[in-house]
Amino acid sequence: MENKMVRVPFDVEMANKITNGEVNGNIVTRNGRNARVICFDAHSDDNIVALIEDEKGVEYPKSYVSDGMTLLTGECDCDLMLEIPEYMTFKDGDIATLGWKSDNGEFCEWITILKRVEVDEINILTEDYVTFCLKCDEENYFPIDFDCTSDGAKWIRKPTETEKQKLIDALKESKDPEAKECLKMLGIEVNTKCEFKPKDWILIRDNSEDMWCLDIYSHKVWDKYEKCYHYYCVGGLSYQCIPYNDQTAHLLGTTDNWEE
């Protein structure tokens, strides 16, 4: 499995796990020299003691405060930092790109808004608010899926701006109500063109061959299997629903298409 390493600020808990071999990672200085922590609890204000490797491979001791800093006045080249796999930096609500490639050249890559990430030596498993396939050799796949699980990925990385925009465009085009929630998570304002209220007058029909009929709106329900709304009204339910007003009144009793 491919693991890109990224450098992050020093953290005692994570440094302990790296030192004990519980997680993959390295302890380094701000200027990239290897550091080997030999003590986290020295009886002094500088309670961390580490051996720093110079350009000749010789180690020399240096002490640090609990945040890995050496100077109270600001940053220094010898401050401690951590190098950890990039996937460990992802948190709930982050956007990530995942993918895999088989030995015979089959390839798949998708973009997600993450809920949770788990990684073993072979695969990456994620729970996602939404996934959108960017590229796939398979003929049949869901281009967008909500509240799903992704497994079998071999890499995870930060998305490009182009990939982010593809996800945003897919969410804007989706009629699934979950799409609006995902856009809100990304800080994108969702403009709703028409929201019906109970007792509103509406025009309904099931398909383009049916005539538009007048009815009174009750509520709507998203069918996750048919990927569409069912509009419930006094006369029953329908698949197409538009407001009845001065701009649409001419459609009553016709099969004409309505253009927004």
C-alpha positions as CSV (number, residue, x, y, z in Angstrom):
1,M,0.0,0.0,0.0
2,E,1.3,3.4,-0.9
3,N,1.8,5.8,2.0
4,K,2.8,9.4,1.4
5,M,4.5,10.9,4.5
6,V,3.7,14.4,5.6
7,R,5.4,16.6,8.2
8,V,3.2,17.8,11.1
9,P,3.8,19.7,14.4
10,F,5.2,17.7,17.3
11,D,2.7,15.9,19.6
12,V,3.8,14.0,22.7
13,E,1.1,11.3,22.4
14,M,1.8,10.6,18.8
15,A,5.6,10.7,19.3
16,N,5.2,8.1,22.1
17,K,3.3,5.8,19.7
18,I,6.0,6.3,17.0
19,T,8.8,5.5,19.5
20,N,7.0,2.4,20.7
21,G,6.3,1.2,17.1
22,E,2.5,1.4,17.5
23,V,2.2,3.6,14.4
24,N,4.3,4.3,11.3
25,G,6.2,7.5,11.5
26,N,9.4,9.4,12.2
27,I,10.6,12.0,14.6
28,V,12.7,14.7,13.0
29,T,13.9,18.2,13.5
30,R,12.4,21.2,11.7
31,N,15.3,21.1,9.2
32,G,14.9,17.4,8.6
33,R,17.5,15.7,10.8
34,N,16.6,12.4,12.4
35,A,15.7,12.5,16.1
36,R,15.6,9.6,18.6
37,V,13.6,10.4,21.7
38,I,15.1,8.6,24.7
39,C,13.1,10.3,27.5
40,F,9.7,11.9,27.7
41,D,9.6,12.6,31.5
42,A,12.9,14.2,32.5
43,H,12.7,15.9,35.9
44,S,13.1,19.4,34.5
45,D,11.1,22.0,32.6
46,D,12.7,20.6,29.4
47,N,11.2,17.2,30.0
48,I,12.0,15.6,26.6
49,V,15.5,14.4,25.8
50,A,16.4,13.4,22.2
51,L,19.4,12.4,20.3
52,I,19.8,14.5,17.1
53,E,21.8,13.1,14.2
54,D,24.1,15.5,12.4
55,E,25.3,15.3,8.8
56,K,28.0,12.8,9.6
57,G,25.6,10.4,11.4
58,V,26.8,11.4,14.8
59,E,24.2,11.8,17.5
60,Y,24.2,14.6,20.2
61,P,21.7,15.1,23.0
62,K,19.2,18.0,23.2
63,S,16.3,18.8,25.5
64,Y,12.9,20.1,24.6
65,V,9.7,21.3,26.3
66,S,6.5,19.2,25.8
67,D,5.6,20.8,22.5
68,G,8.9,20.0,20.9
69,M,10.3,23.5,21.0
70,T,13.7,24.6,22.1
71,L,13.2,28.4,22.3
72,L,10.5,30.3,24.0
73,T,10.9,33.2,21.6
74,G,10.0,31.3,18.4
75,E,10.8,28.5,15.9
76,C,14.2,27.0,15.6
77,D,15.7,24.6,13.0
78,C,16.3,22.0,15.7
79,D,12.6,22.0,17.0
80,L,11.0,18.5,16.9
81,M,8.4,17.6,14.2
82,L,6.7,14.4,13.2
83,E,6.5,12.6,9.9
84,I,3.3,10.5,9.6
85,P,1.3,8.9,6.8
86,E,-0.9,11.4,5.1
87,Y,-4.1,9.4,5.8
88,M,-3.6,10.0,9.6
89,T,-4.1,13.7,9.0
90,F,-7.6,13.3,7.5
91,K,-10.5,14.1,9.8
92,D,-14.3,13.9,9.6
93,G,-15.6,16.1,6.8
94,D,-12.3,16.2,4.8
95,I,-12.3,15.6,1.1
96,A,-9.9,12.8,0.0
97,T,-9.1,10.9,-3.2
98,L,-8.7,7.1,-3.1
99,G,-7.8,4.6,-5.7
100,W,-6.4,1.2,-6.7
101,K,-4.7,-0.4,-9.7
102,S,-4.6,-4.1,-10.5
103,D,-1.6,-6.0,-11.9
104,N,-3.4,-6.3,-15.3
105,G,-3.8,-2.5,-15.5
106,E,-7.4,-2.1,-14.3
107,F,-7.7,1.2,-12.6
108,C,-10.2,3.1,-10.4
109,E,-10.1,6.4,-8.5
110,W,-12.8,8.1,-6.6
111,I,-13.3,11.2,-4.4
112,T,-15.1,11.3,-1.1
113,I,-16.1,13.4,1.9
114,L,-14.8,11.2,4.7
115,K,-16.5,10.2,7.9
116,R,-13.8,7.7,9.1
117,V,-10.6,6.1,7.8
118,E,-9.0,2.8,8.8
119,V,-5.8,1.4,7.2
120,D,-4.1,-1.9,7.4
121,E,-1.1,-3.3,5.6
122,I,-3.1,-4.1,2.5
123,N,-6.2,-2.0,2.2
124,I,-7.8,1.3,3.1
125,L,-11.4,1.3,4.5
126,T,-13.4,4.4,4.8
127,E,-16.9,5.4,5.7
128,D,-18.0,8.3,3.5
129,Y,-20.7,11.0,3.4
130,V,-20.5,10.7,-0.3
131,T,-18.4,9.1,-3.0
132,F,-18.0,10.1,-6.7
133,C,-16.1,8.0,-9.2
134,L,-13.5,10.0,-11.1
135,K,-12.1,7.3,-13.4
136,C,-12.9,3.6,-13.7
137,D,-12.2,0.8,-16.2
138,E,-15.4,-1.0,-15.2
139,E,-18.5,-0.4,-17.3
140,N,-21.0,-0.4,-14.4
141,Y,-20.5,1.7,-11.4
142,F,-22.4,4.3,-9.4
143,P,-21.0,7.7,-10.3
144,I,-22.3,9.2,-7.0
145,D,-23.3,7.4,-3.8
146,F,-24.3,8.6,-0.3
147,D,-23.7,7.3,3.2
148,C,-21.5,4.4,1.8
149,T,-18.4,2.4,2.6
150,S,-15.3,2.3,0.4
151,D,-12.9,-0.6,0.7
152,G,-10.0,-2.0,-1.2
153,A,-8.3,1.3,-1.9
154,K,-4.5,1.1,-2.2
155,W,-3.8,4.8,-1.7
156,I,-5.4,7.9,-0.2
157,R,-4.3,11.5,-0.9
158,K,-5.3,15.1,-0.9
159,P,-7.5,15.9,-3.9
160,T,-6.6,18.4,-6.6
161,E,-8.8,21.5,-7.2
162,T,-10.1,19.9,-10.4
163,E,-11.2,16.7,-8.5
164,K,-12.9,18.8,-5.8
165,Q,-14.8,20.7,-8.5
166,K,-16.0,17.5,-10.1
167,L,-17.4,16.4,-6.8
168,I,-19.1,19.7,-6.2
169,D,-20.6,19.7,-9.7
170,A,-21.9,16.2,-9.2
171,L,-23.5,17.2,-5.9
172,K,-25.1,20.3,-7.4
173,E,-26.6,18.1,-10.2
174,S,-27.9,15.5,-7.9
175,K,-31.5,15.5,-6.8
176,D,-30.8,13.4,-3.7
177,P,-31.5,15.5,-0.5
178,E,-28.2,14.2,0.9
179,A,-26.4,16.3,-1.8
180,K,-27.6,19.5,-0.2
181,E,-26.3,18.4,3.2
182,C,-22.9,17.6,1.7
183,L,-22.7,20.9,-0.1
184,K,-23.4,22.6,3.2
185,M,-20.6,20.7,4.8
186,L,-18.3,22.2,2.2
187,G,-19.5,25.7,3.0
188,I,-21.4,26.0,-0.3
189,E,-24.7,27.8,-0.3
190,V,-27.5,25.9,-1.8
191,N,-30.2,27.9,-3.6
192,T,-33.5,26.1,-3.6
193,K,-35.5,27.0,-6.7
194,C,-38.9,25.9,-5.4
195,E,-39.9,24.5,-2.0
196,F,-43.6,23.5,-1.7
197,K,-45.6,23.9,1.5
198,P,-48.6,21.7,2.5
199,K,-51.8,22.9,0.9
200,D,-50.0,24.6,-2.0
201,W,-51.7,24.3,-5.4
202,I,-49.5,22.2,-7.8
203,L,-49.5,20.6,-11.2
204,I,-48.6,16.9,-11.3
205,R,-48.0,14.0,-13.7
206,D,-46.0,10.8,-13.9
207,N,-44.4,11.1,-17.3
208,S,-44.3,13.3,-20.4
209,E,-47.2,11.4,-22.0
210,D,-49.6,12.3,-19.1
211,M,-51.5,15.5,-18.9
212,W,-50.8,18.0,-16.2
213,C,-53.5,17.8,-13.4
214,L,-54.3,20.2,-10.6
215,D,-53.8,19.0,-7.1
216,I,-52.9,20.1,-3.5
217,Y,-49.4,19.4,-2.2
218,S,-48.8,17.4,1.0
219,H,-45.2,16.3,1.2
220,K,-42.4,14.5,-0.7
221,V,-40.3,11.4,0.0
222,W,-37.0,10.5,-1.6
223,D,-36.8,7.0,-3.0
224,K,-33.2,5.9,-2.7
225,Y,-33.7,2.9,-5.0
226,E,-35.4,4.8,-7.8
227,K,-33.3,7.9,-7.2
228,C,-36.2,10.3,-7.4
229,Y,-38.8,12.0,-5.3
230,H,-42.4,10.7,-4.7
231,Y,-44.7,13.7,-4.4
232,Y,-47.7,13.1,-2.2
233,C,-50.8,15.1,-2.7
234,V,-54.6,14.9,-2.0
235,G,-55.1,12.8,-5.2
236,G,-52.3,10.3,-4.5
237,L,-48.6,10.5,-5.5
238,S,-46.7,11.5,-8.6
239,Y,-43.2,11.6,-10.0
240,Q,-43.4,15.1,-11.4
241,C,-44.5,18.2,-9.5
242,I,-44.4,21.9,-10.4
243,P,-46.1,25.0,-8.9
244,Y,-49.4,26.1,-10.2
245,N,-49.2,29.8,-10.8
246,D,-49.7,32.4,-13.6
247,Q,-46.6,31.1,-15.4
248,T,-47.7,27.4,-15.4
249,A,-51.5,27.7,-15.6
250,H,-51.4,27.3,-19.4
251,L,-50.1,23.7,-18.9
252,L,-53.2,22.4,-17.1
253,G,-54.8,19.6,-19.2
254,T,-51.9,19.5,-21.7
255,T,-48.8,17.2,-22.1
256,D,-46.5,20.2,-22.9
257,N,-43.2,20.3,-21.2
258,W,-42.5,22.9,-18.6
259,E,-39.3,24.9,-19.0
260,E,-38.0,26.5,-15.8
